[in-house]
């Protein structure tokens, strides 16, 4: 029954409309240090991270405390955008967040299934640094909720799940905040 600590990345230096792969801003760095301090006593555990800069930078603080190298897990990256144009992808994300997985094209449903498969295939307790929609995919699956957004994890919040018999169960949702799609 592996326990999974899903950590949303700290506050990014830019939003979806400003940069394709921003790192953390100073507040995000502070948030990430605080999350690492909260997690430090439970480990060391396996550390996985989305390949995106903001997740890798968030993971770095815990990796340093535990003297562990994070494993890059592409299935825990942010939901892919249908466009490279920053304004178009922001508009698409705003619209998608108001709907359900069933409303989206099959490739997005497959992406969600890959997130769930990543989590349910873990065999050891792990900390995973990821993103708003990926965390929502996991929480929605555990709750049987088809909405893209059923939970609003704050930056650097920690959501605790367990897997049992190939299913996700929520032990504790992380702190929530209003997230602005920028």
C-alpha positions in Angstrom: 0.0 0.0 0.0 2.4 2.7 -1.2 1.9 6.2 0.2 2.2 9.0 -2.3 2.9 12.6 -1.4 1.9 14.8 -4.4 3.5 18.2 -4.2 2.4 21.0 -6.5 5.4 23.1 -7.7 6.1 26.4 -6.0 4.9 29.6 -7.6 6.3 29.9 -11.1 8.1 33.0 -12.4 5.6 33.2 -15.2 2.3 31.7 -16.2 1.1 29.8 -19.2 0.8 33.1 -21.1 4.4 34.3 -20.3 6.8 31.4 -20.7 6.7 27.8 -22.0 8.7 26.5 -19.1 9.3 29.0 -16.3 11.3 28.3 -13.1 10.3 29.4 -9.7 10.0 33.0 -8.5 11.3 34.0 -5.1 8.0 33.2 -3.4 8.0 29.8 -5.1 11.5 29.1 -3.7 10.3 30.0 -0.2 7.2 27.8 -0.6 9.4 24.9 -1.9 11.8 25.2 1.1 8.8 25.1 3.5 7.4 22.0 1.7 10.8 20.3 1.9 11.0 21.0 5.6 7.5 19.5 6.2 8.5 16.4 4.2 12.0 15.9 5.6 11.0 13.9 8.7 9.2 11.2 6.7 12.1 10.2 4.5 14.2 9.6 2.7 11.7 8.3 0.2 11.8 8.0 -3.6 11.6 11.4 -5.2 10.0 11.8 -8.7 9.6 15.0 -10.6 7.9 16.3 -13.7 10.5 17.3 -16.2 9.4 21.0 -16.2 11.6 23.5 -14.5 9.2 24.7 -11.8 8.7 21.1 -10.6 12.4 20.2 -10.8 13.3 23.4 -8.9 10.7 22.6 -6.2 12.0 19.0 -5.9 15.6 20.2 -5.5 15.1 21.5 -1.9 13.9 18.1 -0.6 16.5 16.2 -2.8 19.3 18.2 -1.1 17.9 17.5 2.4 17.7 13.8 1.7 20.8 13.6 -0.5 18.7 11.9 -3.3 18.6 12.6 -7.0 15.0 13.0 -8.2 13.9 10.7 -11.0 12.3 12.6 -13.9 8.8 11.2 -14.5 7.4 12.5 -17.8 3.9 11.1 -17.0 3.6 13.7 -14.2 4.2 16.7 -16.4 1.7 19.4 -17.0 -1.3 18.7 -19.3 -0.1 19.2 -22.9 -1.3 22.2 -24.7 -2.8 22.0 -28.2 -0.8 25.1 -29.2 2.7 26.5 -28.7 1.2 30.0 -28.9 1.2 31.3 -25.3 -2.1 33.2 -25.6 -3.9 30.4 -27.3 -2.8 27.8 -24.8 -3.9 30.0 -21.9 -7.4 30.4 -23.5 -7.6 26.7 -24.1 -6.6 25.9 -20.5 -9.2 28.3 -19.1 -11.9 26.6 -21.1 -10.8 23.1 -20.4 -10.6 23.8 -16.6 -14.3 24.7 -16.7 -15.3 21.3 -18.1 -14.8 17.6 -17.7 -12.4 15.0 -18.9 -15.2 13.6 -21.0 -15.5 16.9 -22.8 -11.9 16.7 -24.0 -10.4 14.9 -26.9 -9.3 11.3 -26.4 -5.6 12.2 -26.2 -6.3 14.2 -23.0 -8.1 11.3 -21.5 -5.1 9.1 -22.4 -2.9 11.7 -20.7 -5.0 11.5 -17.5 -4.9 7.7 -17.7 -1.1 7.8 -17.9 -1.0 10.0 -14.7 -3.1 7.5 -12.9 -1.1 4.6 -14.2 2.1 6.2 -13.0 0.7 6.6 -9.5 -0.9 3.2 -9.2 2.2 1.4 -10.5 4.4 2.8 -7.7 5.7 0.0 -5.4 7.2 2.2 -2.7 6.4 5.4 -0.7 7.2 8.3 -2.9 7.2 12.1 -3.2 6.2 13.4 -6.6 6.6 17.0 -7.7 3.9 17.8 -10.2 1.3 20.3 -11.5 -2.2 21.5 -10.8 -4.1 19.5 -13.5 -2.0 16.3 -12.9 -2.9 16.5 -9.2 -6.5 17.1 -10.1 -6.5 14.0 -12.3 -5.4 11.9 -9.4 -7.8 13.5 -6.9 -10.7 13.2 -9.4 -9.9 9.6 -10.0 -9.9 8.8 -6.3 -13.2 10.7 -5.8 -14.9 9.4 -9.0 -15.2 13.0 -10.2 -14.9 13.6 -14.0 -14.3 17.4 -13.7 -10.9 18.6 -14.7 -10.8 20.8 -11.6 -12.3 19.2 -8.5 -9.6 20.5 -6.1 -7.4 23.7 -6.1 -4.0 22.7 -4.7 -2.0 25.7 -3.6 1.6 26.2 -4.7 3.8 23.7 -2.8 0.8 22.1 -1.2 1.1 18.4 -0.3 -1.7 16.0 -1.1 -1.3 12.5 0.4 -2.7 9.4 -1.4 -2.3 5.7 -1.0 -2.7 3.0 -3.6 -4.5 -0.1 -2.7 -5.4 -2.9 -5.2 -4.6 -0.6 -8.1 -6.9 2.2 -6.8 -6.1 5.7 -5.5 -7.4 6.7 -2.1 -7.1 10.1 -0.6 -5.6 10.3 2.9 -5.4 14.1 3.0 -5.9 16.9 0.5 -3.2 19.6 0.5 -3.9 23.3 1.1 -6.1 24.9 -1.4 -6.0 28.4 -3.0 -7.5 30.2 -5.8 -5.4 29.6 -8.9 -5.2 32.2 -11.6 -4.4 30.9 -15.1 -1.8 33.3 -16.3 
